């Protein structure tokens, strides 16, 4: 993910004990898996965007649940 202030993002990640791939010019790499929780995603928002980003994990979760066009119809049932 491209970031405006890579040093600040990496400092927040280190403080939050989150490992990000840092060998990409002007960007960081993120890896998620099936054990990633909503709290992990919310914390990642804070690390990547700063505390005043205004994103709400509850609202985003509801939006995804209501609009699942990215999920194949056969998998949604």
Secondary structure, 3 states (H helix, E strand, C coil): CECCCHHHHHHHHHHCCCCCEEEECCEEECCCCCCCCHHHHHHHHHHHHCCCCCCCHHHHHHHHHHCCCCCCHHHHC
